[in-house]
Amino acid sequence: MTDAPELLLAHHLKTLRLPTFLREHDKQARICAAEGVDHMRYLARLTELELIDRERRMVERRIKAAKFPTIKSLDSFDFKAIPSLNKMMVLELARCEWIERKENVIALGPSGTGKTHVALGLGLAACQKGLPVAFVTAAALVHEMMEARDEKRLLQLQRKLAKVKLLI
């Protein structure tokens, strides 16, 4: 019968969808006991771990839903290779305030100048800030719209695209 409280706790944590809490509660209890931490700080640690893990999973879901061809961040972009690109402007765009203001950004330039890398980096930044993002080539978007029109689901596609805060 000594396992009953642990089984009940595990059941409740699963029901409440608190996987990190379930995974970490025993380990954190031992750490907190060794450090002499009170129950409020113990619970605060557990809830913080749950929130951090939940945010990480939400970012992962947004990145997956965006359908990026590859994951690229602005940290890996070589601004020195393209000195004409305004690094401060790109970093300002990564704050994503322009998305909330419903403004557009258009990247123009010859092939190989980093337009896609910057766009993917901005998309990744938007995902990390909690914004829904979609990546699609212009040709694929036109094709998808034509198919949707032919299948009489164009309105459905438009609604889906309207939920996206950043379309790349």
C-alpha atoms as a printed R data frame, in Angstrom:
    type eleno elety resid chain resno       x      y       z
1   ATOM     1    CA   MET     A     1   0.000  0.000   0.000
2   ATOM     2    CA   THR     A     2   3.047  2.321   0.295
3   ATOM     3    CA   ASP     A     3   3.083  2.822  -3.483
4   ATOM     4    CA   ALA     A     4  -0.485  4.164  -3.506
5   ATOM     5    CA   PRO     A     5   0.415  7.873  -2.992
6   ATOM     6    CA   GLU     A     6   3.106  7.703  -5.696
7   ATOM     7    CA   LEU     A     7   0.742  5.970  -8.130
8   ATOM     8    CA   LEU     A     8  -2.009  8.446  -7.360
9   ATOM     9    CA   LEU     A     9   0.376 11.389  -7.824
10  ATOM    10    CA   ALA     A    10   1.623  9.948 -11.120
11  ATOM    11    CA   HIS     A    11  -1.969  9.487 -12.285
12  ATOM    12    CA   HIS     A    12  -2.917 13.057 -11.329
13  ATOM    13    CA   LEU     A    13   0.151 14.565 -12.993
14  ATOM    14    CA   LYS     A    14  -0.564 12.639 -16.195
15  ATOM    15    CA   THR     A    15  -4.210 13.716 -16.099
16  ATOM    16    CA   LEU     A    16  -3.162 17.339 -15.575
17  ATOM    17    CA   ARG     A    17  -0.636 16.994 -18.410
18  ATOM    18    CA   LEU     A    18   2.388 17.918 -16.326
19  ATOM    19    CA   PRO     A    19   5.047 15.585 -17.783
20  ATOM    20    CA   THR     A    20   8.055 17.539 -16.523
21  ATOM    21    CA   PHE     A    21   6.560 17.740 -13.043
22  ATOM    22    CA   LEU     A    22   6.034 13.953 -13.157
23  ATOM    23    CA   ARG     A    23   9.553 13.302 -14.435
24  ATOM    24    CA   GLU     A    24  11.351 15.711 -12.077
25  ATOM    25    CA   HIS     A    25   9.392 15.758  -8.790
26  ATOM    26    CA   ASP     A    26  11.317 12.960  -7.085
27  ATOM    27    CA   LYS     A    27  14.742 14.215  -8.188
28  ATOM    28    CA   GLN     A    28  13.924 17.788  -7.164
29  ATOM    29    CA   ALA     A    29  12.582 16.585  -3.812
30  ATOM    30    CA   ARG     A    30  15.924 14.907  -3.067
31  ATOM    31    CA   ILE     A    31  17.883 17.987  -4.182
32  ATOM    32    CA   CYS     A    32  15.696 20.342  -2.148
33  ATOM    33    CA   ALA     A    33  15.905 18.099   0.930
34  ATOM    34    CA   ALA     A    34  19.720 18.030   0.671
35  ATOM    35    CA   GLU     A    35  19.796 21.829   0.286
36  ATOM    36    CA   GLY     A    36  17.261 22.409   3.064
37  ATOM    37    CA   VAL     A    37  14.863 24.144   0.662
38  ATOM    38    CA   ASP     A    38  11.292 24.633   1.900
39  ATOM    39    CA   HIS     A    39   8.219 23.251   0.136
40  ATOM    40    CA   MET     A    40   7.327 26.571  -1.529
41  ATOM    41    CA   ARG     A    41  10.715 26.798  -3.251
42  ATOM    42    CA   TYR     A    42  10.473 23.110  -4.173
43  ATOM    43    CA   LEU     A    43   7.115 23.721  -5.854
44  ATOM    44    CA   ALA     A    44   8.433 26.895  -7.476
45  ATOM    45    CA   ARG     A    45  11.350 24.923  -8.980
46  ATOM    46    CA   LEU     A    46   9.033 22.235 -10.301
47  ATOM    47    CA   THR     A    47   6.593 24.698 -11.838
48  ATOM    48    CA   GLU     A    48   9.462 26.646 -13.393
49  ATOM    49    CA   LEU     A    49  10.850 23.453 -14.948
50  ATOM    50    CA   GLU     A    50   7.371 22.617 -16.260
51  ATOM    51    CA   LEU     A    51   6.954 26.076 -17.785
52  ATOM    52    CA   ILE     A    52  10.401 25.998 -19.414
53  ATOM    53    CA   ASP     A    53   9.781 22.557 -20.886
54  ATOM    54    CA   ARG     A    54   6.287 23.515 -22.040
55  ATOM    55    CA   GLU     A    55   7.627 26.611 -23.826
56  ATOM    56    CA   ARG     A    56  10.370 24.518 -25.462
57  ATOM    57    CA   ARG     A    57   7.793 22.035 -26.760
58  ATOM    58    CA   MET     A    58   5.556 24.846 -28.034
59  ATOM    59    CA   VAL     A    59   8.484 26.369 -29.949
60  ATOM    60    CA   GLU     A    60   9.296 22.936 -31.404
61  ATOM    61    CA   ARG     A    61   5.663 22.542 -32.534
62  ATOM    62    CA   ARG     A    62   5.644 25.997 -34.150
63  ATOM    63    CA   ILE     A    63   8.911 25.231 -35.967
64  ATOM    64    CA   LYS     A    64   7.532 21.910 -37.212
65  ATOM    65    CA   ALA     A    65   4.258 23.544 -38.309
66  ATOM    66    CA   ALA     A    66   6.186 26.257 -40.187
67  ATOM    67    CA   LYS     A    67   7.618 23.586 -42.526
68  ATOM    68    CA   PHE     A    68  11.002 25.282 -42.871
69  ATOM    69    CA   PRO     A    69  13.157 23.544 -45.507
70  ATOM    70    CA   THR     A    70  16.028 23.786 -43.011
71  ATOM    71    CA   ILE     A    71  16.501 25.393 -39.615
72  ATOM    72    CA   LYS     A    72  18.773 28.420 -39.758
73  ATOM    73    CA   SER     A    73  19.264 31.073 -37.148
74  ATOM    74    CA   LEU     A    74  20.613 34.576 -37.484
75  ATOM    75    CA   ASP     A    75  23.415 33.546 -35.094
76  ATOM    76    CA   SER     A    76  24.882 31.376 -37.861
77  ATOM    77    CA   PHE     A    77  24.586 34.071 -40.555
78  ATOM    78    CA   ASP     A    78  27.907 35.557 -41.726
79  ATOM    79    CA   PHE     A    79  27.149 39.274 -41.898
80  ATOM    80    CA   LYS     A    80  30.794 39.966 -42.879
81  ATOM    81    CA   ALA     A    81  30.305 38.047 -46.131
82  ATOM    82    CA   ILE     A    82  27.635 40.557 -47.203
83  ATOM    83    CA   PRO     A    83  28.747 43.943 -45.877
84  ATOM    84    CA   SER     A    84  25.936 45.757 -47.714
85  ATOM    85    CA   LEU     A    85  23.375 44.013 -45.485
86  ATOM    86    CA   ASN     A    86  22.494 46.158 -42.483
87  ATOM    87    CA   LYS     A    87  23.115 43.830 -39.526
88  ATOM    88    CA   MET     A    88  21.426 46.152 -37.021
89  ATOM    89    CA   MET     A    89  18.286 46.305 -39.179
90  ATOM    90    CA   VAL     A    90  18.147 42.494 -39.444
91  ATOM    91    CA   LEU     A    91  18.580 42.137 -35.676
92  ATOM    92    CA   GLU     A    92  15.846 44.734 -35.157
93  ATOM    93    CA   LEU     A    93  13.577 42.718 -37.474
94  ATOM    94    CA   ALA     A    94  14.321 39.634 -35.333
95  ATOM    95    CA   ARG     A    95  12.503 41.364 -32.462
96  ATOM    96    CA   CYS     A    96   9.350 40.713 -34.574
97  ATOM    97    CA   GLU     A    97   7.607 43.993 -33.721
98  ATOM    98    CA   TRP     A    98   6.989 44.565 -37.438
99  ATOM    99    CA   ILE     A    99   4.933 41.362 -37.519
100 ATOM   100    CA   GLU     A   100   2.644 42.608 -34.760
101 ATOM   101    CA   ARG     A   101   2.228 45.875 -36.685
102 ATOM   102    CA   LYS     A   102   1.277 43.771 -39.754
103 ATOM   103    CA   GLU     A   103   4.087 45.200 -41.859
104 ATOM   104    CA   ASN     A   104   5.834 43.411 -44.695
105 ATOM   105    CA   VAL     A   105   9.499 42.724 -45.328
106 ATOM   106    CA   ILE     A   106  10.716 42.043 -48.839
107 ATOM   107    CA   ALA     A   107  14.207 40.676 -49.440
108 ATOM   108    CA   LEU     A   108  15.637 41.472 -52.848
109 ATOM   109    CA   GLY     A   109  19.025 40.649 -54.292
110 ATOM   110    CA   PRO     A   110  20.961 38.290 -56.485
111 ATOM   111    CA   SER     A   111  21.245 34.573 -55.819
112 ATOM   112    CA   GLY     A   112  23.532 33.552 -52.966
113 ATOM   113    CA   THR     A   113  23.257 36.750 -50.930
114 ATOM   114    CA   GLY     A   114  21.582 35.163 -47.903
115 ATOM   115    CA   LYS     A   115  17.957 36.171 -48.457
116 ATOM   116    CA   THR     A   116  16.601 32.743 -47.579
117 ATOM   117    CA   HIS     A   117  18.941 32.359 -44.600
118 ATOM   118    CA   VAL     A   118  17.807 35.719 -43.194
119 ATOM   119    CA   ALA     A   119  14.149 34.866 -43.876
120 ATOM   120    CA   LEU     A   120  14.523 31.513 -42.114
121 ATOM   121    CA   GLY     A   121  16.310 33.223 -39.214
122 ATOM   122    CA   LEU     A   122  13.469 35.727 -38.887
123 ATOM   123    CA   GLY     A   123  10.958 32.888 -39.059
124 ATOM   124    CA   LEU     A   124  12.786 30.996 -36.322
125 ATOM   125    CA   ALA     A   125  12.854 34.151 -34.171
126 ATOM   126    CA   ALA     A   126   9.092 34.546 -34.683
127 ATOM   127    CA   CYS     A   127   8.487 30.921 -33.647
128 ATOM   128    CA   GLN     A   128  10.556 31.501 -30.521
129 ATOM   129    CA   LYS     A   129   8.440 34.562 -29.733
130 ATOM   130    CA   GLY     A   130   5.255 32.497 -29.909
131 ATOM   131    CA   LEU     A   131   4.053 33.514 -33.364
132 ATOM   132    CA   PRO     A   132   2.653 31.038 -35.903
133 ATOM   133    CA   VAL     A   133   4.828 30.941 -39.030
134 ATOM   134    CA   ALA     A   134   4.548 29.225 -42.419
135 ATOM   135    CA   PHE     A   135   7.237 28.768 -45.057
136 ATOM   136    CA   VAL     A   136   6.231 28.046 -48.633
137 ATOM   137    CA   THR     A   137   7.715 28.792 -52.022
138 ATOM   138    CA   ALA     A   138   5.701 31.100 -54.269
139 ATOM   139    CA   ALA     A   139   5.251 28.308 -56.807
140 ATOM   140    CA   ALA     A   140   4.016 25.861 -54.156
141 ATOM   141    CA   LEU     A   141   1.608 28.471 -52.767
142 ATOM   142    CA   VAL     A   142   0.134 29.179 -56.211
143 ATOM   143    CA   HIS     A   143  -0.170 25.439 -56.838
144 ATOM   144    CA   GLU     A   144  -1.854 24.900 -53.450
145 ATOM   145    CA   MET     A   145  -4.262 27.767 -54.120
146 ATOM   146    CA   MET     A   146  -5.178 26.397 -57.547
147 ATOM   147    CA   GLU     A   147  -5.795 22.937 -56.067
148 ATOM   148    CA   ALA     A   148  -7.886 24.459 -53.282
149 ATOM   149    CA   ARG     A   149  -9.929 26.397 -55.839
150 ATOM   150    CA   ASP     A   150 -10.503 23.279 -57.940
151 ATOM   151    CA   GLU     A   151 -11.509 21.283 -54.838
152 ATOM   152    CA   LYS     A   152 -13.750 24.125 -53.631
153 ATOM   153    CA   ARG     A   153 -11.759 24.626 -50.435
154 ATOM   154    CA   LEU     A   154 -10.151 27.970 -51.226
155 ATOM   155    CA   LEU     A   155 -11.910 29.672 -48.306
156 ATOM   156    CA   GLN     A   156 -10.564 26.990 -45.973
157 ATOM   157    CA   LEU     A   157  -7.018 27.598 -47.241
158 ATOM   158    CA   GLN     A   158  -7.456 31.351 -46.859
159 ATOM   159    CA   ARG     A   159  -8.596 30.899 -43.238
160 ATOM   160    CA   LYS     A   160  -5.602 28.666 -42.571
161 ATOM   161    CA   LEU     A   161  -3.214 31.257 -44.025
162 ATOM   162    CA   ALA     A   162  -4.940 34.063 -42.110
163 ATOM   163    CA   LYS     A   163  -4.020 32.357 -38.813
164 ATOM   164    CA   VAL     A   164  -0.337 32.597 -39.702
165 ATOM   165    CA   LYS     A   165   1.332 35.754 -38.383
166 ATOM   166    CA   LEU     A   166   4.387 35.386 -40.646
167 ATOM   167    CA   LEU     A   167   4.244 33.898 -44.124
168 ATOM   168    CA   ILE     A   168   7.639 33.357 -45.686
